[in-house]
Amino acid sequence: TYCSPCLDEMPHLEKFRASLPADVAKDLVIVSLTDQSDLEMPKKFGTLQDFRQNLGVTYPFARYGRAFRDLFPHSGIPTNYVIGRDGVLRYVDGGFTPQKFAALRKSVQGELRKKVSR
């Protein structure tokens, strides 16, 4: 949550979502997952809620546990997952670089273009 690559990526996620038309952005769900509780956050950051607000991050933060780690192993930090409208994992990659973010963005855009089947 507060590692340097995670902090670097968060504004890019915010800008990406803000760049989408409103009718498309409503279909994009971003959640920042952490295994740290408020008690484990360095005091300078306060609570997870304080941390999120101080960064200007509008998407939610949530804690995860062992079950999530078992289903979705980490390949670096941050690790990004794109789950399609059909519930299928479509993309996973770890670490933050401009090139990796471009690949994440392309994957998300591809999924957002797909029709919703009901």
C-alpha positions in Angstrom: 0.0 0.0 0.0 2.7 2.5 0.9 5.6 1.0 -0.9 7.2 3.3 -3.5 5.9 1.5 -6.6 2.4 1.4 -5.2 2.6 5.1 -4.4 3.9 5.8 -7.9 1.0 3.9 -9.5 -1.9 5.3 -7.6 -2.1 8.7 -9.4 -1.9 6.9 -12.7 -4.9 4.8 -11.8 -6.8 7.9 -10.8 -5.9 9.8 -14.0 -6.7 6.7 -16.2 -10.2 6.4 -14.7 -10.8 10.2 -15.0 -9.8 10.0 -18.7 -12.6 7.6 -19.5 -16.0 8.8 -20.6 -18.5 8.6 -17.7 -20.6 5.9 -19.2 -17.4 3.7 -19.6 -15.8 4.7 -16.3 -18.8 3.4 -14.4 -17.9 -0.1 -15.5 -14.4 0.1 -14.1 -13.9 -1.0 -10.6 -10.6 -0.3 -8.9 -9.8 -1.6 -5.5 -6.5 -1.3 -3.7 -5.8 -4.4 -1.6 -3.5 -4.5 1.3 -2.6 -7.1 3.9 -1.9 -4.4 6.5 -4.3 -3.2 9.2 -4.5 0.3 10.5 -2.3 -0.9 13.4 0.4 -2.0 11.0 0.5 1.2 9.0 3.4 3.5 9.9 2.2 6.2 12.2 3.1 8.9 9.7 0.3 7.6 7.4 -2.4 7.3 10.0 -5.2 4.9 9.2 -5.8 3.4 5.8 -8.6 5.8 5.3 -6.4 8.8 6.2 -3.7 7.5 3.9 -6.2 7.2 1.0 -7.6 10.6 1.6 -4.2 12.3 1.9 -3.2 10.8 -1.4 -6.4 12.0 -3.1 -7.3 8.4 -4.1 -11.0 8.0 -4.7 -11.1 4.2 -5.1 -11.5 2.0 -2.0 -8.9 0.2 -0.1 -9.6 -3.3 1.4 -7.7 -5.8 3.4 -7.1 -9.3 2.1 -6.0 -12.5 3.8 -4.5 -15.8 3.1 -7.4 -17.1 0.9 -6.8 -14.2 -1.5 -3.1 -14.8 -1.6 -3.7 -18.4 -2.3 -6.0 -17.6 -5.2 -4.0 -14.7 -6.6 -0.3 -15.0 -5.8 1.9 -11.9 -6.0 4.3 -11.4 -8.8 5.7 -8.1 -7.6 4.3 -5.0 -6.0 2.0 -3.6 -6.9 0.3 -6.6 -8.6 -2.5 -5.7 -10.9 -5.3 -8.1 -11.9 -7.9 -7.4 -14.6 -11.0 -9.5 -14.2 -13.3 -9.4 -17.2 -17.0 -8.9 -17.2 -17.3 -12.6 -17.4 -15.4 -13.1 -14.2 -12.4 -14.6 -15.9 -8.9 -13.4 -14.9 -7.6 -11.7 -18.1 -4.4 -10.0 -17.0 -1.9 -10.1 -14.1 1.4 -8.4 -13.8 3.6 -7.2 -11.0 5.6 -4.0 -10.5 5.2 -0.5 -11.8 6.9 1.0 -14.8 5.4 3.2 -17.5 5.5 0.2 -19.9 3.7 -2.1 -17.5 1.1 0.5 -16.8 0.5 0.9 -20.6 -0.1 -2.9 -20.8 -2.5 -2.7 -17.9 -4.3 0.2 -19.4 -4.6 -1.7 -22.8 -6.0 -4.7 -21.1 -8.6 -2.7 -19.2 -9.6 -0.8 -22.3 -10.0 -4.1 -24.2 -12.3 -5.5 -21.5 -14.3 -2.3 -21.2 -15.0 -2.5 -25.0 -16.6 -5.9 -24.7 -20.3 -6.1 -24.7 -22.1 -7.1 -21.5 -23.8 -10.4 -21.9 -26.7 -11.0 -19.5 
